[in-house]
Amino acid sequence: MEQGAIPFAPHLLYPQVMDDCDPDQRKLGLFFGMVWLRKCDELWVFGSYISAGMQVEIDKASKHRIPIRYFTEKCEEVQ
């Protein structure tokens, strides 16, 4: 927000209203996140560990030419 962006983290939102342990609900939550990604101007990736779900988001952003920015665990941008 300090940089004028509106943050959106579906991996934090959907587990609040869906059961992440239910394979069908997890799949639906991941799909919702992909729909939202297409509405984003950028994808920000935090931390050095890239989970399978994060990699899917990175691949989709790349495919759709959505800029990707990488940050350390301390929120410092990696150039």
Distance bins in CASP14 RR format, pairs under 12 A and 6 or more apart:
PFRMAT RR
TARGET T0000
AUTHOR 0000-0000-0000
RMODE 2
METHOD distances of the structure
MODEL  1
1 7 1 0 0 1 0 0 0 0 0 0 0
1 8 0 0 0 0 0 1 0 0 0 0 0
2 75 0 0 0 0 1 0 0 0 0 0 0
3 41 0 0 0 0 0 1 0 0 0 0 0
3 42 0 0 0 0 0 1 0 0 0 0 0
3 44 0 0 0 0 1 0 0 0 0 0 0
3 69 0 0 0 0 0 1 0 0 0 0 0
3 71 0 0 0 0 0 1 0 0 0 0 0
3 75 0 0 0 0 0 1 0 0 0 0 0
3 77 0 0 0 0 1 0 0 0 0 0 0
4 41 0 0 0 0 0 1 0 0 0 0 0
4 42 0 0 0 0 0 1 0 0 0 0 0
5 40 0 0 0 0 1 0 0 0 0 0 0
5 41 0 0 0 0 1 0 0 0 0 0 0
5 42 1 0 0 1 0 0 0 0 0 0 0
5 43 0 0 0 0 0 1 0 0 0 0 0
5 44 0 0 0 0 1 0 0 0 0 0 0
5 67 0 0 0 0 0 1 0 0 0 0 0
5 69 0 0 0 0 0 1 0 0 0 0 0
6 36 0 0 0 0 0 1 0 0 0 0 0
6 39 0 0 0 0 0 1 0 0 0 0 0
6 40 0 0 0 0 1 0 0 0 0 0 0
6 41 0 0 0 0 1 0 0 0 0 0 0
6 42 0 0 0 0 0 1 0 0 0 0 0
6 44 0 0 0 0 0 1 0 0 0 0 0
7 13 0 0 0 0 0 1 0 0 0 0 0
7 36 0 0 0 0 0 1 0 0 0 0 0
7 40 0 0 0 0 0 1 0 0 0 0 0
7 41 0 0 0 0 0 1 0 0 0 0 0
7 42 0 0 0 0 0 1 0 0 0 0 0
7 43 0 0 0 0 0 1 0 0 0 0 0
7 44 0 0 0 0 1 0 0 0 0 0 0
7 46 0 0 0 0 0 1 0 0 0 0 0
7 75 0 0 0 0 0 1 0 0 0 0 0
8 14 0 0 0 0 0 1 0 0 0 0 0
8 32 0 0 0 0 0 1 0 0 0 0 0
8 33 0 0 0 0 1 0 0 0 0 0 0
8 35 0 0 0 0 0 1 0 0 0 0 0
8 36 1 0 0 1 0 0 0 0 0 0 0
8 37 0 0 0 0 1 0 0 0 0 0 0
8 39 0 0 0 0 1 0 0 0 0 0 0
8 40 1 0 0 1 0 0 0 0 0 0 0
8 41 0 0 0 0 0 1 0 0 0 0 0
8 42 0 0 0 0 0 1 0 0 0 0 0
8 43 0 0 0 0 0 1 0 0 0 0 0
8 44 0 0 0 0 1 0 0 0 0 0 0
8 57 0 0 0 0 0 1 0 0 0 0 0
9 15 0 0 0 0 0 1 0 0 0 0 0
9 16 0 0 0 0 0 1 0 0 0 0 0
9 33 0 0 0 0 1 0 0 0 0 0 0
9 36 0 0 0 0 1 0 0 0 0 0 0
9 37 0 0 0 0 0 1 0 0 0 0 0
9 40 0 0 0 0 0 1 0 0 0 0 0
9 43 0 0 0 0 0 1 0 0 0 0 0
9 44 0 0 0 0 1 0 0 0 0 0 0
9 45 0 0 0 0 0 1 0 0 0 0 0
9 46 0 0 0 0 1 0 0 0 0 0 0
9 54 0 0 0 0 0 1 0 0 0 0 0
9 57 0 0 0 0 0 1 0 0 0 0 0
10 16 0 0 0 0 0 1 0 0 0 0 0
10 17 0 0 0 0 0 1 0 0 0 0 0
10 18 0 0 0 0 0 1 0 0 0 0 0
10 20 0 0 0 0 0 1 0 0 0 0 0
10 26 0 0 0 0 0 1 0 0 0 0 0
10 28 0 0 0 0 0 1 0 0 0 0 0
10 29 1 0 0 1 0 0 0 0 0 0 0
10 30 0 0 0 0 1 0 0 0 0 0 0
10 31 0 0 0 0 0 1 0 0 0 0 0
10 32 1 0 0 1 0 0 0 0 0 0 0
10 33 1 0 1 0 0 0 0 0 0 0 0
10 34 0 0 0 0 1 0 0 0 0 0 0
10 35 0 0 0 0 1 0 0 0 0 0 0
10 36 1 0 1 0 0 0 0 0 0 0 0
10 37 0 0 0 0 1 0 0 0 0 0 0
10 39 0 0 0 0 0 1 0 0 0 0 0
10 40 0 0 0 0 0 1 0 0 0 0 0
10 43 0 0 0 0 0 1 0 0 0 0 0
10 53 0 0 0 0 0 1 0 0 0 0 0
10 54 0 0 0 0 0 1 0 0 0 0 0
10 57 0 0 0 0 1 0 0 0 0 0 0
11 18 0 0 0 0 0 1 0 0 0 0 0
11 20 0 0 0 0 1 0 0 0 0 0 0
11 26 0 0 0 0 0 1 0 0 0 0 0
11 29 0 0 0 0 1 0 0 0 0 0 0
11 30 0 0 0 0 1 0 0 0 0 0 0
11 32 0 0 0 0 0 1 0 0 0 0 0
11 33 0 0 0 0 1 0 0 0 0 0 0
11 34 0 0 0 0 0 1 0 0 0 0 0
11 36 0 0 0 0 0 1 0 0 0 0 0
11 37 0 0 0 0 0 1 0 0 0 0 0
11 46 0 0 0 0 0 1 0 0 0 0 0
11 51 0 0 0 0 1 0 0 0 0 0 0
11 53 0 0 0 0 1 0 0 0 0 0 0
11 54 0 0 0 0 1 0 0 0 0 0 0
11 56 0 0 0 0 0 1 0 0 0 0 0
11 57 0 0 0 0 1 0 0 0 0 0 0
12 18 0 0 0 0 0 1 0 0 0 0 0
12 20 0 0 0 0 0 1 0 0 0 0 0
12 29 0 0 0 0 0 1 0 0 0 0 0
12 33 0 0 0 0 0 1 0 0 0 0 0
12 46 0 0 0 0 0 1 0 0 0 0 0
13 20 0 0 0 0 0 1 0 0 0 0 0
13 29 0 0 0 0 1 0 0 0 0 0 0
13 32 0 0 0 0 1 0 0 0 0 0 0
13 33 0 0 0 0 1 0 0 0 0 0 0
13 36 0 0 0 0 1 0 0 0 0 0 0
14 20 1 0 0 1 0 0 0 0 0 0 0
14 22 0 0 0 0 0 1 0 0 0 0 0
14 25 0 0 0 0 1 0 0 0 0 0 0
14 26 0 0 0 0 1 0 0 0 0 0 0
14 27 0 0 0 0 0 1 0 0 0 0 0
14 28 0 0 0 0 1 0 0 0 0 0 0
14 29 1 0 1 0 0 0 0 0 0 0 0
14 30 0 0 0 0 1 0 0 0 0 0 0
14 31 0 0 0 0 1 0 0 0 0 0 0
14 32 1 0 0 1 0 0 0 0 0 0 0
14 33 1 0 0 1 0 0 0 0 0 0 0
14 34 0 0 0 0 0 1 0 0 0 0 0
14 35 0 0 0 0 0 1 0 0 0 0 0
14 36 0 0 0 0 1 0 0 0 0 0 0
15 21 0 0 0 0 1 0 0 0 0 0 0
15 22 0 0 0 0 0 1 0 0 0 0 0
15 25 0 0 0 0 1 0 0 0 0 0 0
15 26 0 0 0 0 1 0 0 0 0 0 0
15 28 0 0 0 0 0 1 0 0 0 0 0
15 29 0 0 0 0 1 0 0 0 0 0 0
15 30 0 0 0 0 0 1 0 0 0 0 0
15 32 0 0 0 0 0 1 0 0 0 0 0
15 33 0 0 0 0 0 1 0 0 0 0 0
16 29 0 0 0 0 0 1 0 0 0 0 0
17 25 0 0 0 0 1 0 0 0 0 0 0
17 28 0 0 0 0 0 1 0 0 0 0 0
17 29 0 0 0 0 1 0 0 0 0 0 0
17 32 0 0 0 0 0 1 0 0 0 0 0
18 24 0 0 0 0 1 0 0 0 0 0 0
18 25 1 0 1 0 0 0 0 0 0 0 0
18 26 1 0 0 1 0 0 0 0 0 0 0
18 27 0 0 0 0 0 1 0 0 0 0 0
18 28 1 0 0 1 0 0 0 0 0 0 0
18 29 1 0 1 0 0 0 0 0 0 0 0
18 30 0 0 0 0 0 1 0 0 0 0 0
18 31 0 0 0 0 0 1 0 0 0 0 0
18 32 0 0 0 0 1 0 0 0 0 0 0
18 33 0 0 0 0 0 1 0 0 0 0 0
19 25 1 0 1 0 0 0 0 0 0 0 0
19 26 1 0 0 1 0 0 0 0 0 0 0
19 27 0 0 0 0 0 1 0 0 0 0 0
19 28 0 0 0 0 0 1 0 0 0 0 0
19 29 0 0 0 0 0 1 0 0 0 0 0
20 26 1 0 1 0 0 0 0 0 0 0 0
20 27 0 0 0 0 0 1 0 0 0 0 0
20 28 0 0 0 0 0 1 0 0 0 0 0
20 29 0 0 0 0 1 0 0 0 0 0 0
20 30 0 0 0 0 1 0 0 0 0 0 0
22 28 0 0 0 0 1 0 0 0 0 0 0
22 29 0 0 0 0 0 1 0 0 0 0 0
23 29 0 0 0 0 0 1 0 0 0 0 0
23 30 0 0 0 0 0 1 0 0 0 0 0
24 30 0 0 0 0 0 1 0 0 0 0 0
24 31 0 0 0 0 0 1 0 0 0 0 0
25 31 0 0 0 0 0 1 0 0 0 0 0
25 32 0 0 0 0 0 1 0 0 0 0 0
26 32 0 0 0 0 0 1 0 0 0 0 0
26 33 0 0 0 0 0 1 0 0 0 0 0
26 52 0 0 0 0 0 1 0 0 0 0 0
26 53 0 0 0 0 0 1 0 0 0 0 0
27 33 0 0 0 0 0 1 0 0 0 0 0
27 34 0 0 0 0 0 1 0 0 0 0 0
27 53 0 0 0 0 0 1 0 0 0 0 0
27 56 0 0 0 0 0 1 0 0 0 0 0
28 34 0 0 0 0 0 1 0 0 0 0 0
28 35 0 0 0 0 0 1 0 0 0 0 0
29 35 0 0 0 0 1 0 0 0 0 0 0
29 36 0 0 0 0 0 1 0 0 0 0 0
29 53 0 0 0 0 0 1 0 0 0 0 0
30 36 0 0 0 0 0 1 0 0 0 0 0
30 37 0 0 0 0 0 1 0 0 0 0 0
30 51 0 0 0 0 0 1 0 0 0 0 0
30 52 0 0 0 0 0 1 0 0 0 0 0
30 53 1 0 0 1 0 0 0 0 0 0 0
30 54 0 0 0 0 0 1 0 0 0 0 0
30 56 1 0 0 1 0 0 0 0 0 0 0
30 57 0 0 0 0 1 0 0 0 0 0 0
30 60 0 0 0 0 0 1 0 0 0 0 0
31 37 0 0 0 0 0 1 0 0 0 0 0
31 38 0 0 0 0 0 1 0 0 0 0 0
31 53 0 0 0 0 0 1 0 0 0 0 0
31 56 0 0 0 0 0 1 0 0 0 0 0
31 57 0 0 0 0 0 1 0 0 0 0 0
31 60 0 0 0 0 0 1 0 0 0 0 0
32 38 0 0 0 0 0 1 0 0 0 0 0
32 39 0 0 0 0 0 1 0 0 0 0 0
33 39 0 0 0 0 1 0 0 0 0 0 0
33 40 0 0 0 0 1 0 0 0 0 0 0
33 43 0 0 0 0 0 1 0 0 0 0 0
33 53 0 0 0 0 0 1 0 0 0 0 0
33 54 0 0 0 0 0 1 0 0 0 0 0
33 56 0 0 0 0 1 0 0 0 0 0 0
33 57 1 0 0 1 0 0 0 0 0 0 0
33 60 0 0 0 0 1 0 0 0 0 0 0
33 61 0 0 0 0 0 1 0 0 0 0 0
34 40 0 0 0 0 0 1 0 0 0 0 0
34 43 0 0 0 0 0 1 0 0 0 0 0
34 53 0 0 0 0 1 0 0 0 0 0 0
34 56 1 0 0 1 0 0 0 0 0 0 0
34 57 1 0 0 1 0 0 0 0 0 0 0
34 58 0 0 0 0 0 1 0 0 0 0 0
34 59 0 0 0 0 0 1 0 0 0 0 0
34 60 1 0 0 1 0 0 0 0 0 0 0
34 61 0 0 0 0 1 0 0 0 0 0 0
34 63 0 0 0 0 0 1 0 0 0 0 0
34 64 0 0 0 0 0 1 0 0 0 0 0
34 66 0 0 0 0 0 1 0 0 0 0 0
35 57 0 0 0 0 0 1 0 0 0 0 0
35 60 0 0 0 0 0 1 0 0 0 0 0
36 43 0 0 0 0 0 1 0 0 0 0 0
36 57 0 0 0 0 0 1 0 0 0 0 0
36 60 0 0 0 0 0 1 0 0 0 0 0
36 61 0 0 0 0 0 1 0 0 0 0 0
36 66 0 0 0 0 0 1 0 0 0 0 0
37 43 1 0 0 1 0 0 0 0 0 0 0
37 44 0 0 0 0 0 1 0 0 0 0 0
37 53 0 0 0 0 0 1 0 0 0 0 0
37 54 0 0 0 0 0 1 0 0 0 0 0
37 56 0 0 0 0 1 0 0 0 0 0 0
37 57 1 0 0 1 0 0 0 0 0 0 0
37 58 0 0 0 0 0 1 0 0 0 0 0
37 59 0 0 0 0 0 1 0 0 0 0 0
37 60 1 0 1 0 0 0 0 0 0 0 0
37 61 1 0 0 1 0 0 0 0 0 0 0
37 62 0 0 0 0 0 1 0 0 0 0 0
37 63 0 0 0 0 0 1 0 0 0 0 0
37 64 0 0 0 0 1 0 0 0 0 0 0
37 66 1 0 0 1 0 0 0 0 0 0 0
37 68 0 0 0 0 0 1 0 0 0 0 0
38 57 0 0 0 0 0 1 0 0 0 0 0
38 60 0 0 0 0 1 0 0 0 0 0 0
38 61 0 0 0 0 1 0 0 0 0 0 0
38 63 0 0 0 0 0 1 0 0 0 0 0
38 64 1 0 0 1 0 0 0 0 0 0 0
38 65 0 0 0 0 0 1 0 0 0 0 0
38 66 1 0 0 1 0 0 0 0 0 0 0
39 61 0 0 0 0 0 1 0 0 0 0 0
39 64 0 0 0 0 0 1 0 0 0 0 0
39 66 0 0 0 0 1 0 0 0 0 0 0
40 57 0 0 0 0 1 0 0 0 0 0 0
40 60 0 0 0 0 0 1 0 0 0 0 0
40 61 1 0 0 1 0 0 0 0 0 0 0
40 64 0 0 0 0 1 0 0 0 0 0 0
40 65 0 0 0 0 0 1 0 0 0 0 0
40 66 1 0 0 1 0 0 0 0 0 0 0
40 67 0 0 0 0 1 0 0 0 0 0 0
40 68 0 0 0 0 0 1 0 0 0 0 0
40 69 0 0 0 0 0 1 0 0 0 0 0
41 61 0 0 0 0 0 1 0 0 0 0 0
41 64 0 0 0 0 0 1 0 0 0 0 0
41 65 0 0 0 0 0 1 0 0 0 0 0
41 66 1 0 0 1 0 0 0 0 0 0 0
41 67 1 0 0 1 0 0 0 0 0 0 0
41 68 0 0 0 0 0 1 0 0 0 0 0
41 69 0 0 0 0 0 1 0 0 0 0 0
42 57 0 0 0 0 0 1 0 0 0 0 0
42 58 0 0 0 0 0 1 0 0 0 0 0
42 61 0 0 0 0 1 0 0 0 0 0 0
42 64 0 0 0 0 0 1 0 0 0 0 0
42 65 0 0 0 0 0 1 0 0 0 0 0
42 66 1 0 0 1 0 0 0 0 0 0 0
42 67 1 0 1 0 0 0 0 0 0 0 0
42 68 1 0 0 1 0 0 0 0 0 0 0
42 69 1 0 1 0 0 0 0 0 0 0 0
42 70 0 0 0 0 0 1 0 0 0 0 0
42 71 0 0 0 0 0 1 0 0 0 0 0
42 77 0 0 0 0 0 1 0 0 0 0 0
43 54 0 0 0 0 1 0 0 0 0 0 0
43 55 0 0 0 0 0 1 0 0 0 0 0
43 56 0 0 0 0 0 1 0 0 0 0 0
43 57 1 0 0 1 0 0 0 0 0 0 0
43 58 1 0 0 1 0 0 0 0 0 0 0
43 59 0 0 0 0 0 1 0 0 0 0 0
43 60 0 0 0 0 1 0 0 0 0 0 0
43 61 1 0 1 0 0 0 0 0 0 0 0
43 62 0 0 0 0 1 0 0 0 0 0 0
43 63 0 0 0 0 0 1 0 0 0 0 0
43 64 0 0 0 0 1 0 0 0 0 0 0
43 65 0 0 0 0 0 1 0 0 0 0 0
43 66 1 0 1 0 0 0 0 0 0 0 0
43 67 1 0 0 1 0 0 0 0 0 0 0
43 68 1 0 1 0 0 0 0 0 0 0 0
43 69 1 0 0 1 0 0 0 0 0 0 0
43 70 0 0 0 0 1 0 0 0 0 0 0
43 71 0 0 0 0 0 1 0 0 0 0 0
44 54 0 0 0 0 0 1 0 0 0 0 0
44 57 0 0 0 0 0 1 0 0 0 0 0
44 58 0 0 0 0 0 1 0 0 0 0 0
44 61 0 0 0 0 0 1 0 0 0 0 0
44 66 0 0 0 0 0 1 0 0 0 0 0
44 67 0 0 0 0 1 0 0 0 0 0 0
44 68 1 0 0 1 0 0 0 0 0 0 0
44 69 1 0 1 0 0 0 0 0 0 0 0
44 70 1 0 0 1 0 0 0 0 0 0 0
44 71 1 0 0 1 0 0 0 0 0 0 0
44 72 0 0 0 0 0 1 0 0 0 0 0
44 75 0 0 0 0 1 0 0 0 0 0 0
44 77 0 0 0 0 1 0 0 0 0 0 0
44 78 0 0 0 0 0 1 0 0 0 0 0
45 51 0 0 0 0 0 1 0 0 0 0 0
45 53 0 0 0 0 0 1 0 0 0 0 0
45 54 1 0 0 1 0 0 0 0 0 0 0
45 55 0 0 0 0 1 0 0 0 0 0 0
45 57 0 0 0 0 1 0 0 0 0 0 0
45 58 1 0 0 1 0 0 0 0 0 0 0
45 59 0 0 0 0 0 1 0 0 0 0 0
45 61 0 0 0 0 1 0 0 0 0 0 0
45 62 0 0 0 0 0 1 0 0 0 0 0
45 66 0 0 0 0 0 1 0 0 0 0 0
45 67 0 0 0 0 0 1 0 0 0 0 0
45 68 1 0 0 1 0 0 0 0 0 0 0
45 69 1 0 0 1 0 0 0 0 0 0 0
45 70 1 0 1 0 0 0 0 0 0 0 0
45 71 1 0 0 1 0 0 0 0 0 0 0
45 72 0 0 0 0 0 1 0 0 0 0 0
45 73 0 0 0 0 0 1 0 0 0 0 0
45 75 0 0 0 0 0 1 0 0 0 0 0
45 77 0 0 0 0 0 1 0 0 0 0 0
45 78 0 0 0 0 1 0 0 0 0 0 0
46 54 0 0 0 0 1 0 0 0 0 0 0
46 57 0 0 0 0 0 1 0 0 0 0 0
46 68 0 0 0 0 0 1 0 0 0 0 0
46 69 0 0 0 0 1 0 0 0 0 0 0
46 70 0 0 0 0 1 0 0 0 0 0 0
46 71 1 0 1 0 0 0 0 0 0 0 0
46 72 1 0 0 1 0 0 0 0 0 0 0
46 73 1 0 0 1 0 0 0 0 0 0 0
46 74 0 0 0 0 1 0 0 0 0 0 0
46 75 1 0 0 1 0 0 0 0 0 0 0
46 76 0 0 0 0 0 1 0 0 0 0 0
46 77 0 0 0 0 0 1 0 0 0 0 0
46 78 0 0 0 0 0 1 0 0 0 0 0
47 54 0 0 0 0 1 0 0 0 0 0 0
47 69 0 0 0 0 0 1 0 0 0 0 0
47 70 1 0 0 1 0 0 0 0 0 0 0
47 71 1 0 0 1 0 0 0 0 0 0 0
47 72 1 0 0 1 0 0 0 0 0 0 0
47 73 1 0 1 0 0 0 0 0 0 0 0
47 74 0 0 0 0 1 0 0 0 0 0 0
47 75 0 0 0 0 1 0 0 0 0 0 0
47 76 0 0 0 0 0 1 0 0 0 0 0
47 77 0 0 0 0 0 1 0 0 0 0 0
47 78 0 0 0 0 1 0 0 0 0 0 0
48 54 0 0 0 0 0 1 0 0 0 0 0
48 70 0 0 0 0 1 0 0 0 0 0 0
48 71 0 0 0 0 0 1 0 0 0 0 0
48 72 1 0 0 1 0 0 0 0 0 0 0
48 73 1 0 0 1 0 0 0 0 0 0 0
48 74 0 0 0 0 0 1 0 0 0 0 0
48 76 0 0 0 0 0 1 0 0 0 0 0
48 78 0 0 0 0 1 0 0 0 0 0 0
49 55 0 0 0 0 0 1 0 0 0 0 0
49 72 0 0 0 0 0 1 0 0 0 0 0
49 73 0 0 0 0 1 0 0 0 0 0 0
50 56 0 0 0 0 0 1 0 0 0 0 0
50 57 0 0 0 0 1 0 0 0 0 0 0
50 58 1 0 0 1 0 0 0 0 0 0 0
50 59 0 0 0 0 0 1 0 0 0 0 0
50 68 0 0 0 0 0 1 0 0 0 0 0
50 70 0 0 0 0 1 0 0 0 0 0 0
51 57 0 0 0 0 1 0 0 0 0 0 0
51 58 0 0 0 0 0 1 0 0 0 0 0
52 58 0 0 0 0 0 1 0 0 0 0 0
52 59 0 0 0 0 0 1 0 0 0 0 0
53 59 0 0 0 0 1 0 0 0 0 0 0
53 60 0 0 0 0 0 1 0 0 0 0 0
54 60 0 0 0 0 0 1 0 0 0 0 0
54 61 0 0 0 0 0 1 0 0 0 0 0
54 68 0 0 0 0 0 1 0 0 0 0 0
54 70 0 0 0 0 0 1 0 0 0 0 0
55 61 0 0 0 0 0 1 0 0 0 0 0
55 62 0 0 0 0 0 1 0 0 0 0 0
55 68 0 0 0 0 0 1 0 0 0 0 0
56 62 0 0 0 0 0 1 0 0 0 0 0
56 63 0 0 0 0 0 1 0 0 0 0 0
57 63 0 0 0 0 0 1 0 0 0 0 0
57 64 0 0 0 0 0 1 0 0 0 0 0
57 66 0 0 0 0 1 0 0 0 0 0 0
57 68 0 0 0 0 1 0 0 0 0 0 0
58 64 0 0 0 0 0 1 0 0 0 0 0
58 66 0 0 0 0 1 0 0 0 0 0 0
58 67 0 0 0 0 0 1 0 0 0 0 0
58 68 1 0 0 1 0 0 0 0 0 0 0
58 69 0 0 0 0 0 1 0 0 0 0 0
58 70 0 0 0 0 1 0 0 0 0 0 0
59 66 0 0 0 0 0 1 0 0 0 0 0
59 68 0 0 0 0 0 1 0 0 0 0 0
60 66 1 0 0 1 0 0 0 0 0 0 0
60 68 0 0 0 0 0 1 0 0 0 0 0
61 67 1 0 0 1 0 0 0 0 0 0 0
61 68 1 0 1 0 0 0 0 0 0 0 0
61 69 0 0 0 0 0 1 0 0 0 0 0
61 70 0 0 0 0 0 1 0 0 0 0 0
62 68 1 0 0 1 0 0 0 0 0 0 0
68 77 0 0 0 0 0 1 0 0 0 0 0
68 78 0 0 0 0 0 1 0 0 0 0 0
69 75 0 0 0 0 0 1 0 0 0 0 0
69 76 0 0 0 0 0 1 0 0 0 0 0
69 77 1 0 0 1 0 0 0 0 0 0 0
69 78 0 0 0 0 1 0 0 0 0 0 0
69 79 0 0 0 0 1 0 0 0 0 0 0
70 76 0 0 0 0 1 0 0 0 0 0 0
70 77 1 0 0 1 0 0 0 0 0 0 0
70 78 1 0 1 0 0 0 0 0 0 0 0
70 79 0 0 0 0 1 0 0 0 0 0 0
71 77 1 0 1 0 0 0 0 0 0 0 0
71 78 1 0 0 1 0 0 0 0 0 0 0
71 79 0 0 0 0 0 1 0 0 0 0 0
72 78 1 0 0 1 0 0 0 0 0 0 0
72 79 0 0 0 0 0 1 0 0 0 0 0
END
